[in-house]
């Protein structure tokens, strides 16, 4: 799946070997209501849009790669992703909070407990990604992720979009969503430390309520990292996300690169068409 300023596209390799491509407009809340395009608010809006687009793209990809009698409905995919989000928050946000609140009642700690909670959360997340990346299906997903990054890098460097040229580039890219996730995890260390060690239920509630705030800060940090990519300070701040991409992206094969190129070409076509440009 590739996303442009106003359009997104998804390309899927069908069981017969051909590639299905389709694209759609991005319904931008921030464009209709400029207030939501303000810094720190736009990150929350982009996160919501990304989840909505990702759900739709997943439905398309799933149904195009399955027989007609096995296809899923949007309700089924939506429920599955909603459940996944609940599990994610429970394991990676609330789980460490409950564990370290229990430890604090027994051994004390305060500031040290909050910092330890954050470090544990990051370690747990990295371990989870490494573990699922060892499975065959997720490893293949990570290969397609690498194909996306290689394709975008080739375009940014002005190279032809064909498998031979695209494959020369790295699977690592500074604007990756993986960077966003690890930035969120790191910011939680500082934010939750500032919140102190309130009562148990308020501690749980504050972790959930802080998610949109943290997402807004993380998005702005990601934008700065992409804008000042050559800055030594920004490179240092983006380094954890780039390291993590060594797990979440893997070298793709030529067929996977073809799928990524097909999706990206469709986004470029729709963006140029909307702008009134030739080709």
ZADO-1210 file (C-alpha; in nm, 4 decimals, padded with zeros to 6 digits):
<atoms>
<atom x="00.0000" y="00.0000" z="00.0000" code="UNK" pos="1"/>
<atom x="00.1306" y="00.3435" z="-00.0958" code="UNK" pos="2"/>
<atom x="-00.0004" y="00.6819" z="00.0124" code="UNK" pos="3"/>
<atom x="00.0350" y="01.0204" z="-00.1507" code="UNK" pos="4"/>
<atom x="-00.0860" y="01.3651" z="-00.0474" code="UNK" pos="5"/>
<atom x="-00.4425" y="01.3142" z="-00.1690" code="UNK" pos="6"/>
<atom x="-00.4630" y="00.9517" z="-00.2849" code="UNK" pos="7"/>
<atom x="-00.3640" y="00.6039" z="-00.1756" code="UNK" pos="8"/>
<atom x="-00.3262" y="00.2833" z="-00.3729" code="UNK" pos="9"/>
<atom x="-00.2973" y="-00.0853" z="-00.2999" code="UNK" pos="10"/>
<atom x="-00.1481" y="-00.3546" z="-00.5232" code="UNK" pos="11"/>
<atom x="-00.1999" y="-00.7253" z="-00.4614" code="UNK" pos="12"/>
<atom x="-00.0466" y="-01.0302" z="-00.6285" code="UNK" pos="13"/>
<atom x="-00.3404" y="-01.2572" z="-00.7096" code="UNK" pos="14"/>
<atom x="-00.3144" y="-01.6380" z="-00.6917" code="UNK" pos="15"/>
<atom x="-00.3101" y="-01.6479" z="-01.0750" code="UNK" pos="16"/>
<atom x="00.0065" y="-01.4346" z="-01.0747" code="UNK" pos="17"/>
<atom x="-00.1376" y="-01.1064" z="-01.2059" code="UNK" pos="18"/>
<atom x="-00.1357" y="-00.7860" z="-00.9993" code="UNK" pos="19"/>
<atom x="-00.4587" y="-00.6183" z="-00.8921" code="UNK" pos="20"/>
<atom x="-00.4244" y="-00.2407" z="-00.8455" code="UNK" pos="21"/>
<atom x="-00.6795" y="00.0081" z="-00.7202" code="UNK" pos="22"/>
<atom x="-00.6644" y="00.3566" z="-00.5742" code="UNK" pos="23"/>
<atom x="-00.8857" y="00.5894" z="-00.3734" code="UNK" pos="24"/>
<atom x="-00.9081" y="00.9503" z="-00.2619" code="UNK" pos="25"/>
<atom x="-00.8005" y="01.0478" z="00.0882" code="UNK" pos="26"/>
<atom x="-01.0864" y="01.2125" z="00.2737" code="UNK" pos="27"/>
<atom x="-00.8869" y="01.4671" z="00.4717" code="UNK" pos="28"/>
<atom x="-01.0519" y="01.5993" z="00.7862" code="UNK" pos="29"/>
<atom x="-00.7691" y="01.8514" z="00.8217" code="UNK" pos="30"/>
<atom x="-00.8416" y="01.9922" z="00.4755" code="UNK" pos="31"/>
<atom x="-01.2094" y="02.0432" z="00.5562" code="UNK" pos="32"/>
<atom x="-01.1314" y="02.1818" z="00.9016" code="UNK" pos="33"/>
<atom x="-00.7910" y="02.3615" z="00.8980" code="UNK" pos="34"/>
<atom x="-00.7865" y="02.3749" z="01.2776" code="UNK" pos="35"/>
<atom x="-00.6983" y="02.0047" z="01.2808" code="UNK" pos="36"/>
<atom x="-00.3951" y="02.0729" z="01.0597" code="UNK" pos="37"/>
<atom x="-00.2217" y="02.2556" z="01.3435" code="UNK" pos="38"/>
<atom x="00.0964" y="02.1032" z="01.4880" code="UNK" pos="39"/>
<atom x="00.0376" y="01.8286" z="01.7461" code="UNK" pos="40"/>
<atom x="-00.3268" y="01.7953" z="01.6367" code="UNK" pos="41"/>
<atom x="-00.2424" y="01.6803" z="01.2851" code="UNK" pos="42"/>
<atom x="-00.0541" y="01.3798" z="01.4186" code="UNK" pos="43"/>
<atom x="-00.3690" y="01.2425" z="01.5823" code="UNK" pos="44"/>
<atom x="-00.5684" y="01.3030" z="01.2612" code="UNK" pos="45"/>
<atom x="-00.3041" y="01.1333" z="01.0460" code="UNK" pos="46"/>
<atom x="-00.2973" y="00.8371" z="01.2838" code="UNK" pos="47"/>
<atom x="-00.6740" y="00.7992" z="01.2553" code="UNK" pos="48"/>
<atom x="-00.6646" y="00.8297" z="00.8773" code="UNK" pos="49"/>
<atom x="-00.3845" y="00.5751" z="00.8555" code="UNK" pos="50"/>
<atom x="-00.5859" y="00.3260" z="01.0584" code="UNK" pos="51"/>
<atom x="-00.8912" y="00.3787" z="00.8361" code="UNK" pos="52"/>
<atom x="-00.6907" y="00.3453" z="00.5137" code="UNK" pos="53"/>
<atom x="-00.5013" y="00.0472" z="00.6500" code="UNK" pos="54"/>
<atom x="-00.8260" y="-00.1304" z="00.7341" code="UNK" pos="55"/>
<atom x="-00.9625" y="-00.0760" z="00.3850" code="UNK" pos="56"/>
<atom x="-00.6347" y="-00.1755" z="00.2186" code="UNK" pos="57"/>
<atom x="-00.6198" y="-00.4915" z="00.4298" code="UNK" pos="58"/>
<atom x="-00.9736" y="-00.5846" z="00.3234" code="UNK" pos="59"/>
<atom x="-00.8843" y="-00.5353" z="-00.0439" code="UNK" pos="60"/>
<atom x="-00.5603" y="-00.7307" z="-00.0142" code="UNK" pos="61"/>
<atom x="-00.7250" y="-01.0161" z="00.1736" code="UNK" pos="62"/>
<atom x="-01.0154" y="-01.0567" z="-00.0666" code="UNK" pos="63"/>
<atom x="-00.8037" y="-01.0277" z="-00.3803" code="UNK" pos="64"/>
<atom x="-00.5743" y="-01.3042" z="-00.2581" code="UNK" pos="65"/>
<atom x="-00.8550" y="-01.5435" z="-00.1584" code="UNK" pos="66"/>
<atom x="-01.1245" y="-01.7428" z="-00.3343" code="UNK" pos="67"/>
<atom x="-01.4630" y="-01.5742" z="-00.3682" code="UNK" pos="68"/>
<atom x="-01.6335" y="-01.7996" z="-00.1143" code="UNK" pos="69"/>
<atom x="-01.3641" y="-01.7218" z="00.1470" code="UNK" pos="70"/>
<atom x="-01.3711" y="-01.3424" z="00.1231" code="UNK" pos="71"/>
<atom x="-01.4165" y="-01.1280" z="00.4318" code="UNK" pos="72"/>
<atom x="-01.6523" y="-00.8395" z="00.4933" code="UNK" pos="73"/>
<atom x="-01.5444" y="-00.4933" z="00.6074" code="UNK" pos="74"/>
<atom x="-01.7196" y="-00.5637" z="00.9383" code="UNK" pos="75"/>
<atom x="-01.5098" y="-00.8747" z="00.9975" code="UNK" pos="76"/>
<atom x="-01.1828" y="-00.6958" z="00.9201" code="UNK" pos="77"/>
<atom x="-01.2858" y="-00.3951" z="01.1296" code="UNK" pos="78"/>
<atom x="-01.3694" y="-00.6133" z="01.4295" code="UNK" pos="79"/>
<atom x="-01.0413" y="-00.8020" z="01.3946" code="UNK" pos="80"/>
<atom x="-00.8401" y="-00.4789" z="01.3874" code="UNK" pos="81"/>
<atom x="-01.0375" y="-00.3309" z="01.6771" code="UNK" pos="82"/>
<atom x="-00.9597" y="-00.6415" z="01.8801" code="UNK" pos="83"/>
<atom x="-00.5937" y="-00.6132" z="01.7789" code="UNK" pos="84"/>
<atom x="-00.5856" y="-00.2511" z="01.8989" code="UNK" pos="85"/>
<atom x="-00.7379" y="-00.3479" z="02.2334" code="UNK" pos="86"/>
<atom x="-00.4823" y="-00.6267" z="02.2751" code="UNK" pos="87"/>
<atom x="-00.1987" y="-00.3902" z="02.1769" code="UNK" pos="88"/>
<atom x="-00.3016" y="-00.1310" z="02.4373" code="UNK" pos="89"/>
<atom x="-00.3511" y="-00.4008" z="02.6997" code="UNK" pos="90"/>
<atom x="-00.0105" y="-00.5602" z="02.6442" code="UNK" pos="91"/>
<atom x="00.2152" y="-00.2676" z="02.5577" code="UNK" pos="92"/>
<atom x="00.0515" y="00.0229" z="02.7430" code="UNK" pos="93"/>
<atom x="-00.1419" y="-00.1129" z="03.0399" code="UNK" pos="94"/>
<atom x="00.0509" y="-00.4364" z="03.0961" code="UNK" pos="95"/>
<atom x="00.3818" y="-00.2729" z="03.1951" code="UNK" pos="96"/>
<atom x="00.1909" y="-00.0152" z="03.4023" code="UNK" pos="97"/>
<atom x="00.0151" y="-00.2826" z="03.6057" code="UNK" pos="98"/>
<atom x="00.3355" y="-00.4825" z="03.6478" code="UNK" pos="99"/>
<atom x="00.5450" y="-00.1907" z="03.7725" code="UNK" pos="100"/>
<atom x="00.2666" y="-00.0524" z="03.9909" code="UNK" pos="101"/>
<atom x="00.2640" y="-00.3924" z="04.1619" code="UNK" pos="102"/>
<atom x="00.6434" y="-00.3838" z="04.1966" code="UNK" pos="103"/>
<atom x="00.6389" y="-00.0306" z="04.3351" code="UNK" pos="104"/>
<atom x="00.4000" y="-00.1276" z="04.6133" code="UNK" pos="105"/>
<atom x="00.6509" y="-00.3930" z="04.7216" code="UNK" pos="106"/>
<atom x="00.9914" y="-00.2375" z="04.6596" code="UNK" pos="107"/>
<atom x="00.9199" y="00.1356" z="04.6207" code="UNK" pos="108"/>
<atom x="01.0905" y="00.3372" z="04.3505" code="UNK" pos="109"/>
<atom x="00.8903" y="00.6363" z="04.2261" code="UNK" pos="110"/>
<atom x="01.0954" y="00.7924" z="03.9452" code="UNK" pos="111"/>
<atom x="01.3041" y="00.4799" z="03.8964" code="UNK" pos="112"/>
<atom x="00.9867" y="00.2727" z="03.8616" code="UNK" pos="113"/>
<atom x="00.8461" y="00.4980" z="03.5889" code="UNK" pos="114"/>
<atom x="01.1692" y="00.4956" z="03.3919" code="UNK" pos="115"/>
<atom x="01.2002" y="00.1193" z="03.4303" code="UNK" pos="116"/>
<atom x="00.8417" y="00.0789" z="03.3124" code="UNK" pos="117"/>
<atom x="00.9191" y="00.2748" z="02.9956" code="UNK" pos="118"/>
<atom x="01.2385" y="00.0851" z="02.9219" code="UNK" pos="119"/>
<atom x="01.0596" y="-00.2454" z="02.9783" code="UNK" pos="120"/>
<atom x="00.7787" y="-00.1361" z="02.7414" code="UNK" pos="121"/>
<atom x="01.0285" y="-00.0603" z="02.4631" code="UNK" pos="122"/>
<atom x="01.2135" y="-00.3893" z="02.5189" code="UNK" pos="123"/>
<atom x="00.8851" y="-00.5821" z="02.5161" code="UNK" pos="124"/>
<atom x="00.7796" y="-00.4182" z="02.1895" code="UNK" pos="125"/>
<atom x="01.1120" y="-00.4880" z="02.0184" code="UNK" pos="126"/>
<atom x="01.1099" y="-00.8482" z="02.1380" code="UNK" pos="127"/>
<atom x="00.7556" y="-00.8916" z="02.0062" code="UNK" pos="128"/>
<atom x="00.8478" y="-00.7606" z="01.6609" code="UNK" pos="129"/>
<atom x="01.1554" y="-00.9839" z="01.6479" code="UNK" pos="130"/>
<atom x="00.9537" y="-01.2875" z="01.7529" code="UNK" pos="131"/>
<atom x="00.6690" y="-01.2472" z="01.5010" code="UNK" pos="132"/>
<atom x="00.9259" y="-01.1657" z="01.2331" code="UNK" pos="133"/>
<atom x="01.0540" y="-01.5214" z="01.2696" code="UNK" pos="134"/>
<atom x="00.7235" y="-01.6599" z="01.1379" code="UNK" pos="135"/>
<atom x="00.6958" y="-01.7266" z="00.7654" code="UNK" pos="136"/>
<atom x="00.3882" y="-01.5112" z="00.6979" code="UNK" pos="137"/>
<atom x="00.5053" y="-01.2035" z="00.8889" code="UNK" pos="138"/>
<atom x="00.8545" y="-01.2338" z="00.7433" code="UNK" pos="139"/>
<atom x="00.6927" y="-01.2113" z="00.4001" code="UNK" pos="140"/>
<atom x="00.5006" y="-00.9020" z="00.5114" code="UNK" pos="141"/>
<atom x="00.8306" y="-00.7472" z="00.6214" code="UNK" pos="142"/>
<atom x="00.9741" y="-00.8252" z="00.2757" code="UNK" pos="143"/>
<atom x="00.6912" y="-00.6296" z="00.1138" code="UNK" pos="144"/>
<atom x="00.7611" y="-00.3524" z="00.3641" code="UNK" pos="145"/>
<atom x="01.1199" y="-00.3466" z="00.2404" code="UNK" pos="146"/>
<atom x="00.9972" y="-00.3341" z="-00.1200" code="UNK" pos="147"/>
<atom x="00.7898" y="-00.0246" z="-00.0386" code="UNK" pos="148"/>
<atom x="01.0898" y="00.1558" z="00.1083" code="UNK" pos="149"/>
<atom x="01.3188" y="00.0638" z="-00.1796" code="UNK" pos="150"/>
<atom x="01.0631" y="00.1905" z="-00.4322" code="UNK" pos="151"/>
<atom x="01.0155" y="00.5226" z="-00.2534" code="UNK" pos="152"/>
<atom x="01.3927" y="00.5690" z="-00.2220" code="UNK" pos="153"/>
<atom x="01.4451" y="00.5024" z="-00.5931" code="UNK" pos="154"/>
<atom x="01.1808" y="00.7614" z="-00.6801" code="UNK" pos="155"/>
<atom x="01.3332" y="01.0185" z="-00.4444" code="UNK" pos="156"/>
<atom x="01.6714" y="00.9692" z="-00.6134" code="UNK" pos="157"/>
<atom x="01.5219" y="01.0024" z="-00.9621" code="UNK" pos="158"/>
<atom x="01.5961" y="00.6463" z="-01.0712" code="UNK" pos="159"/>
<atom x="01.3685" y="00.4466" z="-01.3045" code="UNK" pos="160"/>
<atom x="01.1072" y="00.2437" z="-01.1210" code="UNK" pos="161"/>
<atom x="01.2007" y="-00.1051" z="-01.2294" code="UNK" pos="162"/>
<atom x="01.3111" y="-00.3980" z="-01.0104" code="UNK" pos="163"/>
<atom x="01.6769" y="-00.3704" z="-01.1114" code="UNK" pos="164"/>
<atom x="01.7139" y="-00.0036" z="-01.0114" code="UNK" pos="165"/>
<atom x="01.4795" y="-00.0191" z="-00.7114" code="UNK" pos="166"/>
<atom x="01.6602" y="-00.3165" z="-00.5575" code="UNK" pos="167"/>
<atom x="01.9819" y="-00.1137" z="-00.5257" code="UNK" pos="168"/>
<atom x="01.8369" y="00.0898" z="-00.2395" code="UNK" pos="169"/>
<atom x="01.8136" y="00.0228" z="00.1318" code="UNK" pos="170"/>
<atom x="01.5053" y="-00.1192" z="00.2986" code="UNK" pos="171"/>
<atom x="01.5435" y="00.1483" z="00.5690" code="UNK" pos="172"/>
<atom x="01.3621" y="00.4821" z="00.5366" code="UNK" pos="173"/>
<atom x="01.3398" y="00.7721" z="00.7810" code="UNK" pos="174"/>
<atom x="00.9659" y="00.8364" z="00.7291" code="UNK" pos="175"/>
<atom x="00.8637" y="00.4803" z="00.8112" code="UNK" pos="176"/>
<atom x="00.5760" y="00.4074" z="01.0460" code="UNK" pos="177"/>
<atom x="00.8154" y="00.1924" z="01.2481" code="UNK" pos="178"/>
<atom x="00.9995" y="00.5121" z="01.3398" code="UNK" pos="179"/>
<atom x="00.6694" y="00.6577" z="01.4567" code="UNK" pos="180"/>
<atom x="00.5984" y="00.3600" z="01.6819" code="UNK" pos="181"/>
<atom x="00.9389" y="00.3559" z="01.8489" code="UNK" pos="182"/>
<atom x="00.9276" y="00.7354" z="01.8957" code="UNK" pos="183"/>
<atom x="00.5916" y="00.6895" z="02.0679" code="UNK" pos="184"/>
<atom x="00.7442" y="00.4260" z="02.2964" code="UNK" pos="185"/>
<atom x="01.0394" y="00.6489" z="02.3850" code="UNK" pos="186"/>
<atom x="00.8252" y="00.9584" z="02.4462" code="UNK" pos="187"/>
<atom x="00.6080" y="00.7559" z="02.6833" code="UNK" pos="188"/>
<atom x="00.9111" y="00.7157" z="02.9091" code="UNK" pos="189"/>
<atom x="00.9372" y="01.0933" z="02.9551" code="UNK" pos="190"/>
<atom x="00.5633" y="01.1675" z="02.9630" code="UNK" pos="191"/>
<atom x="00.4763" y="00.8950" z="03.2119" code="UNK" pos="192"/>
<atom x="00.7734" y="00.9924" z="03.4278" code="UNK" pos="193"/>
<atom x="00.6412" y="01.3507" z="03.4414" code="UNK" pos="194"/>
<atom x="00.2999" y="01.2177" z="03.5470" code="UNK" pos="195"/>
<atom x="00.4622" y="01.0762" z="03.8573" code="UNK" pos="196"/>
<atom x="00.3203" y="00.7812" z="04.0481" code="UNK" pos="197"/>
<atom x="-00.0475" y="00.8570" z="04.1229" code="UNK" pos="198"/>
<atom x="-00.3001" y="00.6040" z="04.2472" code="UNK" pos="199"/>
<atom x="-00.3417" y="00.2800" z="04.0568" code="UNK" pos="200"/>
<atom x="-00.6614" y="00.3604" z="03.8652" code="UNK" pos="201"/>
<atom x="-00.5532" y="00.7132" z="03.7772" code="UNK" pos="202"/>
<atom x="-00.2214" y="00.5733" z="03.6602" code="UNK" pos="203"/>
<atom x="-00.4073" y="00.3332" z="03.4295" code="UNK" pos="204"/>
<atom x="-00.6393" y="00.6080" z="03.3029" code="UNK" pos="205"/>
<atom x="-00.3561" y="00.8569" z="03.2457" code="UNK" pos="206"/>
<atom x="-00.1701" y="00.6039" z="03.0297" code="UNK" pos="207"/>
<atom x="-00.4719" y="00.5673" z="02.8003" code="UNK" pos="208"/>
<atom x="-00.5594" y="00.9387" z="02.7915" code="UNK" pos="209"/>
<atom x="-00.1985" y="01.0319" z="02.7120" code="UNK" pos="210"/>
<atom x="-00.1890" y="00.8207" z="02.3926" code="UNK" pos="211"/>
<atom x="-00.3267" y="01.0951" z="02.1593" code="UNK" pos="212"/>
<atom x="-00.0939" y="01.3551" z="02.3137" code="UNK" pos="213"/>
<atom x="00.2062" y="01.1285" z="02.2712" code="UNK" pos="214"/>
<atom x="00.1024" y="01.0480" z="01.9124" code="UNK" pos="215"/>
<atom x="00.0913" y="01.4210" z="01.8342" code="UNK" pos="216"/>
<atom x="00.4433" y="01.4760" z="01.9685" code="UNK" pos="217"/>
<atom x="00.5747" y="01.1656" z="01.7904" code="UNK" pos="218"/>
<atom x="00.4340" y="01.2787" z="01.4555" code="UNK" pos="219"/>
<atom x="00.6023" y="01.6198" z="01.4851" code="UNK" pos="220"/>
<atom x="00.9313" y="01.4499" z="01.5767" code="UNK" pos="221"/>
<atom x="00.9006" y="01.2270" z="01.2703" code="UNK" pos="222"/>
<atom x="00.8381" y="01.5282" z="01.0452" code="UNK" pos="223"/>
<atom x="01.1434" y="01.7047" z="01.1854" code="UNK" pos="224"/>
<atom x="01.3556" y="01.3954" z="01.1344" code="UNK" pos="225"/>
<atom x="01.2502" y="01.3719" z="00.7691" code="UNK" pos="226"/>
<atom x="01.2946" y="01.7462" z="00.7099" code="UNK" pos="227"/>
<atom x="01.6407" y="01.7661" z="00.8647" code="UNK" pos="228"/>
<atom x="01.7599" y="01.4209" z="00.7668" code="UNK" pos="229"/>
<atom x="02.1231" y="01.5328" z="00.7389" code="UNK" pos="230"/>
<atom x="02.1314" y="01.6902" z="01.0850" code="UNK" pos="231"/>
<atom x="02.3477" y="01.4998" z="01.3311" code="UNK" pos="232"/>
<atom x="02.0957" y="01.5661" z="01.6091" code="UNK" pos="233"/>
<atom x="01.8038" y="01.4388" z="01.3996" code="UNK" pos="234"/>
<atom x="02.0013" y="01.1346" z="01.2879" code="UNK" pos="235"/>
<atom x="02.0651" y="01.0501" z="01.6520" code="UNK" pos="236"/>
<atom x="01.6966" y="01.0907" z="01.7392" code="UNK" pos="237"/>
<atom x="01.5861" y="00.8799" z="01.4413" code="UNK" pos="238"/>
<atom x="01.8512" y="00.6106" z="01.4989" code="UNK" pos="239"/>
<atom x="01.6339" y="00.3825" z="01.7196" code="UNK" pos="240"/>
<atom x="01.3632" y="00.3711" z="01.4522" code="UNK" pos="241"/>
<atom x="01.6156" y="00.2996" z="01.1783" code="UNK" pos="242"/>
<atom x="01.7670" y="00.0197" z="01.3875" code="UNK" pos="243"/>
<atom x="01.4215" y="-00.1254" z="01.4460" code="UNK" pos="244"/>
<atom x="01.3586" y="-00.1319" z="01.0720" code="UNK" pos="245"/>
<atom x="01.6294" y="-00.3962" z="01.0507" code="UNK" pos="246"/>
<atom x="01.3576" y="-00.6169" z="01.1987" code="UNK" pos="247"/>
<atom x="01.0425" y="-00.4787" z="01.0328" code="UNK" pos="248"/>
<atom x="01.1882" y="-00.4632" z="00.6800" code="UNK" pos="249"/>
<atom x="01.3565" y="-00.7489" z="00.4949" code="UNK" pos="250"/>
<atom x="01.5125" y="-00.7740" z="00.1464" code="UNK" pos="251"/>
<atom x="01.2333" y="-00.8404" z="-00.1065" code="UNK" pos="252"/>
<atom x="01.2449" y="-01.0463" z="-00.4236" code="UNK" pos="253"/>
<atom x="01.1833" y="-00.9061" z="-00.7723" code="UNK" pos="254"/>
<atom x="00.8173" y="-01.0069" z="-00.7695" code="UNK" pos="255"/>
<atom x="00.7521" y="-00.8191" z="-00.4466" code="UNK" pos="256"/>
<atom x="00.9277" y="-00.5126" z="-00.5831" code="UNK" pos="257"/>
<atom x="00.7018" y="-00.5271" z="-00.8903" code="UNK" pos="258"/>
<atom x="00.3964" y="-00.5135" z="-00.6645" code="UNK" pos="259"/>
<atom x="00.5358" y="-00.2148" z="-00.4736" code="UNK" pos="260"/>
<atom x="00.6143" y="-00.0348" z="-00.8002" code="UNK" pos="261"/>
<atom x="00.2634" y="-00.1004" z="-00.9316" code="UNK" pos="262"/>
<atom x="00.1117" y="00.0569" z="-00.6212" code="UNK" pos="263"/>
<atom x="00.3469" y="00.3549" z="-00.6259" code="UNK" pos="264"/>
<atom x="00.2947" y="00.4165" z="-00.9987" code="UNK" pos="265"/>
<atom x="-00.0806" y="00.4255" z="-00.9382" code="UNK" pos="266"/>
<atom x="-00.0392" y="00.6879" z="-00.6644" code="UNK" pos="267"/>
<atom x="00.1831" y="00.8974" z="-00.8912" code="UNK" pos="268"/>
<atom x="-00.0728" y="00.8679" z="-01.1734" code="UNK" pos="269"/>
<atom x="-00.3615" y="00.9768" z="-00.9526" code="UNK" pos="270"/>
<atom x="-00.1656" y="01.2648" z="-00.7987" code="UNK" pos="271"/>
<atom x="-00.0557" y="01.3892" z="-01.1429" code="UNK" pos="272"/>
<atom x="-00.4078" y="01.3525" z="-01.2780" code="UNK" pos="273"/>
<atom x="-00.5489" y="01.5558" z="-00.9903" code="UNK" pos="274"/>
<atom x="-00.2850" y="01.8249" z="-01.0436" code="UNK" pos="275"/>
<atom x="-00.3607" y="01.8428" z="-01.4152" code="UNK" pos="276"/>
<atom x="-00.0091" y="01.7373" z="-01.5081" code="UNK" pos="277"/>
<atom x="00.0603" y="01.5241" z="-01.8160" code="UNK" pos="278"/>
<atom x="00.1272" y="01.1536" z="-01.7646" code="UNK" pos="279"/>
</atoms>
